Amino acid sequence: MAIYGTALLSVCLLVGLITGKLLGMAIGVDANVGGVGIAMLVLILACDRLHRSGRMQPPTESGIVFWSSIYIPIVVAMAASQNVRGAITGGPVAIAAGVLAVIVCFAMVPMISRIGRRDVPDGEP
């Protein structure tokens, strides 16, 4: 049942958001600095500790996997939209850095796809 991991996920999110807000206040920024990332790290550490101690029940584990699979893409999409908004308002240097990063990533796709692949002559499976 997916509901079992919700409590652990929500506690980790609260810890991460509070820590991110405190970190932002400590460095003088009026923002949450890395709260969601901290929450994800806390969730990973909590799950590992529960799993090693044998207290992680299979329904709880499947619930955490379910919510994590929904949670992570949403967070990535939110961060990407903020980065685009910041790049547009940040000026030409931010836009140039983004375009350059995309070009480098596209250029590396063929190189990465060759890693671990052996050359197979035509006609052989």
N, CA, C and O atoms as a MOPAC input file, in Angstrom:
PM7 MOZYME 1SCF
protein

 N      0.84500 1    -1.18300 1     0.00000 1
 C      0.00000 1     0.00000 1     0.00000 1
 C      0.88800 1     1.24300 1     0.00000 1
 O      1.85400 1     1.31100 1     0.76000 1
 N      0.57600 1     2.21200 1    -0.83200 1
 C      1.44200 1     3.35800 1    -1.05300 1
 C      1.41600 1     4.36800 1     0.08800 1
 O      2.34100 1     5.17100 1     0.20600 1
 N      0.40800 1     4.35300 1     0.91300 1
 C      0.26100 1     5.37600 1     1.94700 1
 C      1.29200 1     5.21400 1     3.06700 1
 O      1.54100 1     6.16800 1     3.80500 1
 N      1.89000 1     4.04700 1     3.21000 1
 C      2.79000 1     3.79500 1     4.32800 1
 C      4.03300 1     4.67600 1     4.31700 1
 O      4.51800 1     5.05000 1     5.38400 1
 N      4.55800 1     5.01500 1     3.15700 1
 C      5.77300 1     5.82000 1     3.10800 1
 C      5.52400 1     7.30400 1     3.23100 1
 O      6.47400 1     8.08300 1     3.29800 1
 N      4.26800 1     7.71700 1     3.26200 1
 C      3.93900 1     9.14300 1     3.25400 1
 C      4.41700 1     9.85500 1     4.50800 1
 O      4.90600 1    10.98200 1     4.42400 1
 N      4.29000 1     9.23200 1     5.65500 1
 C      4.70200 1     9.87500 1     6.90900 1
 C      6.20500 1    10.13600 1     6.91100 1
 O      6.65000 1    11.22500 1     7.27100 1
 N      6.97600 1     9.14400 1     6.51400 1
 C      8.42500 1     9.31300 1     6.48500 1
 C      8.81900 1    10.37900 1     5.46100 1
 O      9.68600 1    11.21100 1     5.73100 1
 N      8.19500 1    10.35600 1     4.31200 1
 C      8.48500 1    11.34600 1     3.27700 1
 C      8.13300 1    12.75800 1     3.74200 1
 O      8.89400 1    13.69500 1     3.50400 1
 N      6.99200 1    12.91400 1     4.39800 1
 C      6.58800 1    14.25000 1     4.84500 1
 C      7.47000 1    14.76500 1     5.97500 1
 O      7.76500 1    15.95900 1     6.02500 1
 N      7.89500 1    13.89500 1     6.87900 1
 C      8.79900 1    14.32200 1     7.94600 1
 C     10.13500 1    14.76700 1     7.35200 1
 O     10.70300 1    15.77600 1     7.77000 1
 N     10.62800 1    14.01000 1     6.38000 1
 C     11.89000 1    14.38800 1     5.73600 1
 C     11.74500 1    15.70500 1     4.99200 1
 O     12.66400 1    16.52400 1     4.99900 1
 N     10.59800 1    15.92000 1     4.34800 1
 C     10.37200 1    17.18200 1     3.64700 1
 C     10.35000 1    18.35600 1     4.62300 1
 O     10.94900 1    19.39800 1     4.35900 1
 N      9.66300 1    18.19000 1     5.74300 1
 C      9.62800 1    19.26200 1     6.74000 1
 C     11.01500 1    19.56300 1     7.29400 1
 O     11.38500 1    20.72800 1     7.44000 1
 N     11.77900 1    18.53100 1     7.60000 1
 C     13.15000 1    18.72200 1     8.10600 1
 C     13.98900 1    19.45500 1     7.05900 1
 O     14.73600 1    20.37500 1     7.39100 1
 N     13.86500 1    19.04300 1     5.79200 1
 C     14.63300 1    19.68600 1     4.73200 1
 C     14.24800 1    21.13200 1     4.51600 1
 O     15.12100 1    21.98400 1     4.34500 1
 N     12.94800 1    21.42900 1     4.51800 1
 C     12.50700 1    22.80400 1     4.30500 1
 C     12.92300 1    23.72100 1     5.45200 1
 O     13.34100 1    24.85600 1     5.22600 1
 N     12.80900 1    23.22800 1     6.67300 1
 C     13.23100 1    24.03000 1     7.83000 1
 C     14.73500 1    24.25600 1     7.79800 1
 O     15.20600 1    25.36500 1     8.05300 1
 N     15.49500 1    23.20100 1     7.48300 1
 C     16.95200 1    23.33500 1     7.40900 1
 C     17.35600 1    24.28800 1     6.28500 1
 O     18.26000 1    25.10500 1     6.45800 1
 N     16.68600 1    24.18500 1     5.13300 1
 C     16.98200 1    25.07800 1     4.01500 1
 C     16.67000 1    26.52800 1     4.34100 1
 O     17.41900 1    27.42600 1     3.95600 1
 N     15.56700 1    26.76500 1     5.05000 1
 C     15.21300 1    28.13300 1     5.45600 1
 C     16.24000 1    28.68000 1     6.44700 1
 O     16.66000 1    29.83200 1     6.33200 1
 N     16.64600 1    27.86200 1     7.42100 1
 C     17.65400 1    28.28700 1     8.39200 1
 C     18.99800 1    28.54500 1     7.71700 1
 O     19.70500 1    29.48700 1     8.07200 1
 N     19.34300 1    27.71000 1     6.75100 1
 C     20.58700 1    27.90200 1     6.01100 1
 C     20.54000 1    29.20400 1     5.22000 1
 O     21.52800 1    29.93700 1     5.16500 1
 N     19.39800 1    29.49200 1     4.61000 1
 C     19.23500 1    30.75900 1     3.89200 1
 C     19.37000 1    31.95100 1     4.81400 1
 O     20.02000 1    32.93800 1     4.46800 1
 N     18.75900 1    31.86800 1     5.99000 1
 C     18.87400 1    32.96800 1     6.95600 1
 C     20.30800 1    33.12700 1     7.43500 1
 O     20.76200 1    34.24700 1     7.67400 1
 N     21.03300 1    32.00800 1     7.57900 1
 C     22.41600 1    32.06200 1     8.06900 1
 C     23.35100 1    32.74700 1     7.07600 1
 O     24.30400 1    33.41400 1     7.47900 1
 N     23.08500 1    32.58600 1     5.78400 1
 C     23.96300 1    33.21700 1     4.80000 1
 C     23.41000 1    34.54700 1     4.30200 1
 O     24.00700 1    35.18500 1     3.43300 1
 N     22.26900 1    34.96700 1     4.85000 1
 C     21.72600 1    36.27800 1     4.52600 1
 C     20.87900 1    36.32400 1     3.27700 1
 O     20.76100 1    37.37800 1     2.65200 1
 N     20.28900 1    35.21300 1     2.89900 1
 C     19.43400 1    35.15300 1     1.71700 1
 C     18.00600 1    34.92100 1     2.18300 1
 O     17.75600 1    34.06400 1     3.03100 1
 N     17.08100 1    35.67300 1     1.63600 1
 C     15.67900 1    35.49800 1     2.02100 1
 C     15.04200 1    34.43600 1     1.12900 1
 O     14.13900 1    34.72800 1     0.34400 1
 N     15.52700 1    33.19300 1     1.26100 1
 C     15.01200 1    32.08800 1     0.44800 1
 C     15.34800 1    30.77100 1     1.13400 1
 O     16.15900 1    30.70800 1     2.05800 1
 N     14.70000 1    29.73600 1     0.65000 1
 C     14.99000 1    28.38600 1     1.09500 1
 C     16.16000 1    27.89300 1     0.25200 1
 O     16.03700 1    27.75600 1    -0.96500 1
 N     17.28900 1    27.63000 1     0.89300 1
 C     18.49700 1    27.24500 1     0.16800 1
 C     18.66700 1    25.73500 1     0.23700 1
 O     19.15600 1    25.20200 1     1.23300 1
 N     18.26200 1    25.05000 1    -0.82400 1
 C     18.47400 1    23.61400 1    -0.92400 1
 C     17.59500 1    22.76700 1    -0.04800 1
 O     17.96100 1    21.63400 1     0.26500 1
 N     16.44700 1    23.26900 1     0.36100 1
 C     15.59000 1    22.51900 1     1.27300 1
 C     15.09700 1    21.19700 1     0.71200 1
 O     15.06000 1    20.19300 1     1.42400 1
 N     14.71900 1    21.19000 1    -0.55600 1
 C     14.21600 1    19.95200 1    -1.15900 1
 C     15.34800 1    18.94800 1    -1.32500 1
 O     15.15600 1    17.75100 1    -1.11100 1
 N     16.51900 1    19.42800 1    -1.70300 1
 C     17.67200 1    18.53000 1    -1.80300 1
 C     18.05800 1    17.95200 1    -0.46000 1
 O     18.38900 1    16.77100 1    -0.35900 1
 N     18.01700 1    18.77600 1     0.56800 1
 C     18.30000 1    18.29000 1     1.92200 1
 C     17.26100 1    17.25700 1     2.32600 1
 O     17.59600 1    16.24400 1     2.94000 1
 N     15.99800 1    17.50600 1     1.98400 1
 C     14.93300 1    16.55200 1     2.30000 1
 C     15.17600 1    15.21000 1     1.62000 1
 O     14.95300 1    14.15800 1     2.21800 1
 N     15.63100 1    15.24700 1     0.37700 1
 C     15.90600 1    13.99700 1    -0.32900 1
 C     17.06400 1    13.24300 1     0.31700 1
 O     17.02600 1    12.01800 1     0.43400 1
 N     18.08700 1    13.97600 1     0.73100 1
 C     19.20900 1    13.32700 1     1.41200 1
 C     18.78300 1    12.72600 1     2.74900 1
 O     19.19800 1    11.62200 1     3.10000 1
 N     17.95500 1    13.45400 1     3.49100 1
 C     17.45400 1    12.93100 1     4.76800 1
 C     16.61400 1    11.67900 1     4.52700 1
 O     16.70000 1    10.71700 1     5.29000 1
 N     15.79900 1    11.69000 1     3.46200 1
 C     14.98500 1    10.51300 1     3.13400 1
 C     15.86300 1     9.31600 1     2.79300 1
 O     15.58400 1     8.19900 1     3.22700 1
 N     16.91100 1     9.53800 1     2.02700 1
 C     17.82400 1     8.44400 1     1.67600 1
 C     18.49000 1     7.88700 1     2.92700 1
 O     18.56600 1     6.67200 1     3.10500 1
 N     18.97300 1     8.77500 1     3.79400 1
 C     19.63200 1     8.31800 1     5.02200 1
 C     18.66600 1     7.59300 1     5.94800 1
 O     19.01800 1     6.57300 1     6.53900 1
 N     17.43900 1     8.12000 1     6.07800 1
 C     16.44500 1     7.47800 1     6.94700 1
 C     16.05900 1     6.10100 1     6.41900 1
 O     15.94600 1     5.14400 1     7.18500 1
 N     15.85800 1     6.00500 1     5.11300 1
 C     15.50200 1     4.70700 1     4.52400 1
 C     16.62800 1     3.69700 1     4.68900 1
 O     16.38500 1     2.52800 1     4.98700 1
 N     17.85800 1     4.15300 1     4.49400 1
 C     18.99800 1     3.25000 1     4.65200 1
 C     19.10600 1     2.76300 1     6.09100 1
 O     19.33900 1     1.57900 1     6.33500 1
 N     18.93500 1     3.67700 1     7.04200 1
 C     19.02200 1     3.28600 1     8.45400 1
 C     17.90900 1     2.29600 1     8.82600 1
 O     18.16100 1     1.30400 1     9.51100 1
 N     16.68300 1     2.56800 1     8.37400 1
 C     15.57600 1     1.65900 1     8.67100 1
 C     15.76400 1     0.30900 1     7.99700 1
 O     15.43900 1    -0.73200 1     8.56700 1
 N     16.29000 1     0.33700 1     6.78500 1
 C     16.50400 1    -0.91800 1     6.06100 1
 C     17.58400 1    -1.76300 1     6.73100 1
 O     17.43600 1    -2.97900 1     6.85000 1
 N     18.66900 1    -1.12400 1     7.16900 1
 C     19.76000 1    -1.85800 1     7.82500 1
 C     19.34500 1    -2.41600 1     9.18700 1
 O     19.80700 1    -3.48200 1     9.59500 1
 N     18.47400 1    -1.69200 1     9.88500 1
 C     18.05500 1    -2.17500 1    11.20100 1
 C     16.92600 1    -3.19800 1    11.11000 1
 O     16.53400 1    -3.78400 1    12.11900 1
 N     16.40800 1    -3.41200 1     9.91000 1
 C     15.35600 1    -4.40200 1     9.71700 1
 C     13.96200 1    -3.90600 1    10.05400 1
 O     13.02500 1    -4.70200 1    10.12000 1
 N     13.80600 1    -2.60600 1    10.26800 1
 C     12.49600 1    -2.05200 1    10.61800 1
 C     11.72100 1    -1.54400 1     9.41100 1
 O     10.60600 1    -1.04200 1     9.56000 1
 N     12.29500 1    -1.66700 1     8.21600 1
 C     11.61200 1    -1.22300 1     7.00600 1
 C     10.75300 1    -2.37000 1     6.49100 1
 O     11.26200 1    -3.36100 1     5.96800 1
 N      9.45400 1    -2.21900 1     6.64700 1
 C      8.51700 1    -3.23700 1     6.19100 1
 C      8.31800 1    -3.10000 1     4.68000 1
 O      8.41200 1    -1.99200 1     4.15200 1
 N      8.04400 1    -4.19700 1     3.97500 1
 C      7.84400 1    -4.12300 1     2.51700 1
 C      6.75500 1    -3.14000 1     2.07400 1
 O      6.95400 1    -2.44800 1     1.07500 1
 N      5.60500 1    -3.04400 1     2.77400 1
 C      4.62400 1    -2.03900 1     2.33400 1
 C      5.14400 1    -0.60400 1     2.46900 1
 O      4.85000 1     0.25000 1     1.63300 1
 N      5.91100 1    -0.35000 1     3.52100 1
 C      6.47900 1     0.98900 1     3.70600 1
 C      7.48800 1     1.28700 1     2.60600 1
 O      7.51700 1     2.38900 1     2.05800 1
 N      8.30400 1     0.30600 1     2.29200 1
 C      9.30500 1     0.48700 1     1.24300 1
 C      8.65400 1     0.73600 1    -0.11600 1
 O      9.10800 1     1.59100 1    -0.87500 1
 N      7.59700 1    -0.00400 1    -0.42100 1
 C      6.91600 1     0.21700 1    -1.70100 1
 C      6.21400 1     1.57200 1    -1.72100 1
 O      6.11700 1     2.20400 1    -2.77300 1
 N      5.73000 1     2.01600 1    -0.57900 1
 C      5.12000 1     3.33300 1    -0.50000 1
 C      6.12000 1     4.44700 1    -0.73700 1
 O      5.81900 1     5.42500 1    -1.42100 1
 N      7.30700 1     4.30100 1    -0.17500 1
 C      8.34600 1     5.30600 1    -0.36800 1
 C      8.79500 1     5.32400 1    -1.82400 1
 O      9.01200 1     6.39400 1    -2.39200 1
 N      8.93500 1     4.16200 1    -2.42400 1
 C      9.31600 1     4.10100 1    -3.84100 1
 C      8.25000 1     4.77000 1    -4.69900 1
 O      8.57200 1     5.50000 1    -5.63600 1
 N      6.97600 1     4.52200 1    -4.38000 1
 C      5.88300 1     5.13200 1    -5.14200 1
 C      5.92600 1     6.64700 1    -5.05200 1
 O      5.90100 1     7.32500 1    -6.07900 1
 N      5.99000 1     7.19600 1    -3.83000 1
 C      5.98600 1     8.64000 1    -3.67000 1
 C      7.25600 1     9.27100 1    -4.20800 1
 O      7.21000 1    10.38100 1    -4.73700 1
 N      8.38200 1     8.59500 1    -4.08800 1
 C      9.63000 1     9.12300 1    -4.63800 1
 C      9.56800 1     9.21300 1    -6.15400 1
 O     10.07900 1    10.16400 1    -6.74600 1
 N      8.94200 1     8.22400 1    -6.78400 1
 C      8.86100 1     8.25100 1    -8.24100 1
 C      7.96500 1     9.38100 1    -8.72800 1
 O      8.12500 1     9.84300 1    -9.85800 1
 N      7.03600 1     9.83200 1    -7.91500 1
 C      6.19800 1    10.97200 1    -8.27700 1
 C      6.87400 1    12.28100 1    -7.86800 1
 O      6.81300 1    13.27400 1    -8.59200 1
 N      7.50600 1    12.26900 1    -6.72400 1
 C      8.05200 1    13.46900 1    -6.09600 1
 C      9.24700 1    14.03800 1    -6.86900 1
 O      9.31900 1    15.24400 1    -7.10100 1
 N     10.16800 1    13.18600 1    -7.25800 1
 C     11.40900 1    13.64000 1    -7.87800 1
 C     11.16400 1    14.34100 1    -9.21800 1
 O     11.72200 1    15.41900 1    -9.42300 1
 N     10.35700 1    13.79200 1   -10.15100 1
 C     10.13700 1    14.52700 1   -11.40600 1
 C      9.46400 1    15.88000 1   -11.20500 1
 O      9.75000 1    16.82700 1   -11.93800 1
 N      8.58000 1    15.98100 1   -10.22700 1
 C      7.91900 1    17.26300 1    -9.97300 1
 C      8.93400 1    18.28700 1    -9.47900 1
 O      8.91100 1    19.43900 1    -9.91200 1
 N      9.81400 1    17.88200 1    -8.58700 1
 C     10.82900 1    18.79200 1    -8.06700 1
 C     11.78700 1    19.22200 1    -9.17200 1
 O     12.16800 1    20.39000 1    -9.24200 1
 N     12.17600 1    18.29100 1   -10.03000 1
 C     13.07100 1    18.62700 1   -11.13600 1
 C     12.39600 1    19.61300 1   -12.07900 1
 O     13.03600 1    20.55800 1   -12.53900 1
 N     11.11900 1    19.41100 1   -12.37400 1
 C     10.39800 1    20.32500 1   -13.26000 1
 C     10.28000 1    21.71400 1   -12.62600 1
 O     10.42400 1    22.72500 1   -13.31400 1
 N     10.01900 1    21.76300 1   -11.31900 1
 C      9.92900 1    23.06300 1   -10.64600 1
 C     11.27000 1    23.78300 1   -10.68300 1
 O     11.32100 1    24.98500 1   -10.94300 1
 N     12.35100 1    23.06300 1   -10.42800 1
 C     13.67500 1    23.68300 1   -10.44500 1
 C     14.04500 1    24.14700 1   -11.84400 1
 O     14.65400 1    25.20400 1   -12.01000 1
 N     13.67800 1    23.36200 1   -12.85000 1
 C     13.98900 1    23.75300 1   -14.23000 1
 C     13.24800 1    25.02200 1   -14.62000 1
 O     13.81600 1    25.88900 1   -15.28300 1
 N     11.98600 1    25.14300 1   -14.21800 1
 C     11.24300 1    26.35500 1   -14.57400 1
 C     11.81500 1    27.57000 1   -13.86300 1
 O     11.82700 1    28.66200 1   -14.43200 1
 N     12.29000 1    27.40600 1   -12.63200 1
 C     12.91800 1    28.52500 1   -11.92500 1
 C     14.24000 1    28.91100 1   -12.58200 1
 O     14.57700 1    30.09200 1   -12.66500 1
 N     14.98900 1    27.90700 1   -13.05000 1
 C     16.25600 1    28.20100 1   -13.70400 1
 C     16.03800 1    28.95700 1   -15.01300 1
 O     16.80000 1    29.86900 1   -15.33300 1
 N     15.00300 1    28.58600 1   -15.77300 1
 C     14.71100 1    29.28100 1   -17.02000 1
 C     14.29100 1    30.71500 1   -16.72900 1
 O     14.75400 1    31.64500 1   -17.38900 1
 N     13.42500 1    30.89500 1   -15.75500 1
 C     12.98700 1    32.23400 1   -15.38300 1
 C     14.17800 1    33.08300 1   -14.93300 1
 O     14.27900 1    34.25500 1   -15.29800 1
 N     15.06900 1    32.50100 1   -14.15200 1
 C     16.24600 1    33.22600 1   -13.69200 1
 C     17.19600 1    33.56000 1   -14.83200 1
 O     17.81400 1    34.62500 1   -14.83900 1
 N     17.31400 1    32.65100 1   -15.79700 1
 C     18.19400 1    32.89900 1   -16.93200 1
 C     17.66300 1    34.02000 1   -17.80700 1
 O     18.43400 1    34.84500 1   -18.29800 1
 N     16.35100 1    34.05600 1   -18.00500 1
 C     15.76900 1    35.09700 1   -18.84300 1
 C     15.92200 1    36.46400 1   -18.18700 1
 O     16.24700 1    37.44500 1   -18.85600 1
 N     15.68800 1    36.52800 1   -16.88400 1
 C     15.81800 1    37.81600 1   -16.19300 1
 C     17.27000 1    38.12900 1   -15.84200 1
 O     17.59000 1    39.27500 1   -15.52700 1
 N     18.15200 1    37.13500 1   -15.89300 1
 C     19.54200 1    37.32800 1   -15.50100 1
 C     20.41500 1    37.94800 1   -16.56100 1
 O     21.52500 1    38.38500 1   -16.25800 1
 N     19.95700 1    38.00000 1   -17.79000 1
 C     20.73600 1    38.65600 1   -18.82800 1
 C     21.40200 1    37.68700 1   -19.77900 1
 O     21.21100 1    36.47400 1   -19.68300 1
 N     22.17500 1    38.21800 1   -20.68500 1
 C     22.75900 1    37.41500 1   -21.75300 1
 C     23.80600 1    36.41300 1   -21.27400 1
 O     23.97400 1    35.36900 1   -21.90400 1
 N     24.50600 1    36.69300 1   -20.19700 1
 C     25.51700 1    35.75100 1   -19.71700 1
 C     24.85900 1    34.46300 1   -19.23500 1
 O     25.34900 1    33.37200 1   -19.52500 1
 N     23.75800 1    34.57900 1   -18.50600 1
 C     23.05100 1    33.39500 1   -18.02700 1
 C     22.47600 1    32.59700 1   -19.19300 1
 O     22.52700 1    31.36700 1   -19.18400 1
 N     21.93600 1    33.27500 1   -20.18500 1
 C     21.38700 1    32.57900 1   -21.35400 1
 C     22.51300 1    31.89700 1   -22.13400 1
 O     22.35000 1    30.76100 1   -22.57900 1
 N     23.63900 1    32.56700 1   -22.30400 1
 C     24.76900 1    31.96900 1   -23.01800 1
 C     25.28900 1    30.73200 1   -22.28800 1
 O     25.62600 1    29.73200 1   -22.92200 1
 N     25.35400 1    30.79600 1   -20.96400 1
 C     25.80900 1    29.63400 1   -20.18700 1
 C     24.85300 1    28.46100 1   -20.36300 1
 O     25.29200 1    27.31800 1   -20.49200 1
 N     23.55600 1    28.73400 1   -20.36900 1
 C     22.57900 1    27.66700 1   -20.56500 1
 C     22.66900 1    27.04900 1   -21.94200 1
 O     22.62100 1    25.82700 1   -22.08400 1
 N     22.79900 1    27.88900 1   -22.96000 1
 C     22.90800 1    27.38700 1   -24.33700 1
 C     24.18900 1    26.57300 1   -24.50100 1
 O     24.17300 1    25.51900 1   -25.13700 1
 N     25.28600 1    27.04700 1   -23.94000 1
 C     26.55100 1    26.32300 1   -24.02600 1
 C     26.46500 1    24.96000 1   -23.33400 1
 O     26.98600 1    23.96900 1   -23.84500 1
 N     25.81500 1    24.91300 1   -22.18700 1
 C     25.66100 1    23.63300 1   -21.47500 1
 C     24.84200 1    22.64600 1   -22.29500 1
 O     25.16700 1    21.46000 1   -22.34200 1
 N     23.79000 1    23.12200 1   -22.93800 1
 C     22.96400 1    22.24000 1   -23.77800 1
 C     23.76500 1    21.74200 1   -24.97100 1
 O     23.68400 1    20.56100 1   -25.30800 1
 N     24.53400 1    22.60900 1   -25.61800 1
 C     25.34400 1    22.19900 1   -26.77000 1
 C     26.37000 1    21.14400 1   -26.36600 1
 O     26.56000 1    20.15700 1   -27.07600 1
 N     27.03100 1    21.34900 1   -25.23000 1
 C     28.01600 1    20.37000 1   -24.75400 1
 C     27.34900 1    19.03700 1   -24.45400 1
 O     27.89400 1    17.98300 1   -24.78300 1
 N     26.18200 1    19.07100 1   -23.83600 1
 C     25.46500 1    17.81600 1   -23.53500 1
 C     25.07900 1    17.08400 1   -24.80900 1
 O     25.24800 1    15.86800 1   -24.90000 1
 N     24.56000 1    17.81100 1   -25.79600 1
 C     24.20100 1    17.18800 1   -27.07500 1
 C     25.43600 1    16.61600 1   -27.76800 1
 O     25.35700 1    15.54800 1   -28.37500 1
 N     26.55800 1    17.29800 1   -27.68900 1
 C     27.78400 1    16.81900 1   -28.32600 1
 C     28.32000 1    15.56100 1   -27.64700 1
 O     28.98600 1    14.74900 1   -28.28900 1
 N     28.04000 1    15.39600 1   -26.37200 1
 C     28.55400 1    14.23600 1   -25.64400 1
 C     27.68500 1    12.99700 1   -25.78000 1
 O     28.12400 1    11.90700 1   -25.41400 1
 N     26.46700 1    13.12800 1   -26.29500 1
 C     25.57800 1    11.96600 1   -26.41100 1
 C     26.19800 1    10.84800 1   -27.24900 1
 O     26.18600 1     9.70300 1   -26.79900 1
 N     26.74300 1    11.11300 1   -28.44900 1
 C     27.34700 1    10.01000 1   -29.21800 1
 C     28.52300 1     9.36400 1   -28.49400 1
 O     28.70100 1     8.14700 1   -28.55300 1
 N     29.32200 1    10.17400 1   -27.81500 1
 C     30.47500 1     9.63200 1   -27.10600 1
 C     30.01900 1     8.73400 1   -25.95500 1
 O     30.57900 1     7.65700 1   -25.74900 1
 N     29.02500 1     9.16700 1   -25.21900 1
 C     28.53400 1     8.37200 1   -24.08800 1
 C     27.84600 1     7.10100 1   -24.58000 1
 O     27.92700 1     6.05900 1   -23.92900 1
 N     27.17500 1     7.18100 1   -25.72100 1
 C     26.47300 1     5.99800 1   -26.22900 1
 C     27.45200 1     4.91400 1   -26.68100 1
 O     27.07700 1     3.74300 1   -26.75000 1
 N     28.69300 1     5.27900 1   -26.98800 1
 C     29.69800 1     4.28600 1   -27.39100 1
 C     30.33400 1     3.57500 1   -26.20500 1
 O     30.97000 1     2.53600 1   -26.38600 1
 N     30.18100 1     4.10000 1   -25.01800 1
 C     30.81300 1     3.49900 1   -23.84600 1
 C     30.19800 1     2.13200 1   -23.57900 1
 O     28.98100 1     1.99800 1   -23.45100 1
 N     31.05800 1     1.11800 1   -23.49500 1
 C     30.60700 1    -0.22900 1   -23.17800 1
 C     30.01400 1    -0.98900 1   -24.33800 1
 O     29.57900 1    -2.12700 1   -24.16300 1
 N     29.98200 1    -0.39900 1   -25.51300 1
 C     29.42000 1    -1.08400 1   -26.67800 1
 C     30.57000 1    -1.60800 1   -27.52400 1
 O     31.52200 1    -0.88700 1   -27.82200 1
 N     30.46600 1    -2.86600 1   -27.90100 1
 C     31.51100 1    -3.42000 1   -28.76000 1
 C     31.06100 1    -3.25700 1   -30.20800 1
 O     29.86500 1    -3.25600 1   -30.49800 1
 N     32.02200 1    -3.12200 1   -31.10700 1
 C     31.70200 1    -2.99900 1   -32.52000 1
 C     31.28400 1    -4.34200 1   -33.07500 1
 O     32.00500 1    -5.33100 1   -32.94500 1
 N     30.11500 1    -4.37400 1   -33.69500 1
 C     29.57800 1    -5.60500 1   -34.27500 1
 C     29.58300 1    -5.45100 1   -35.78700 1
 O     29.00700 1    -4.49900 1   -36.31400 1
 N     30.23200 1    -6.38300 1   -36.49800 1
 C     30.21200 1    -6.29500 1   -37.95900 1
 C     28.79400 1    -6.43000 1   -38.50100 1
 O     27.93500 1    -7.03900 1   -37.86400 1
 N     28.55200 1    -5.85700 1   -39.68600 1
 C     27.22600 1    -5.92800 1   -40.29200 1
 C     26.81800 1    -7.37500 1   -40.51700 1
 O     27.63600 1    -8.20400 1   -40.91800 1
 N     25.55400 1    -7.67300 1   -40.25900 1
 C     24.99500 1    -9.00300 1   -40.48200 1
 C     25.06200 1    -9.90300 1   -39.27900 1
 O     24.44200 1   -10.96700 1   -39.29100 1
 N     25.79400 1    -9.53000 1   -38.22200 1
 C     25.85100 1   -10.34500 1   -37.01000 1
 C     24.96300 1    -9.73500 1   -35.94500 1
 O     24.85700 1    -8.51300 1   -35.84700 1
 N     24.31500 1   -10.59100 1   -35.13300 1
 C     23.46500 1   -10.05400 1   -34.06200 1
 C     24.22500 1    -9.49000 1   -32.91500 1
 O     23.62500 1    -9.01000 1   -31.95400 1

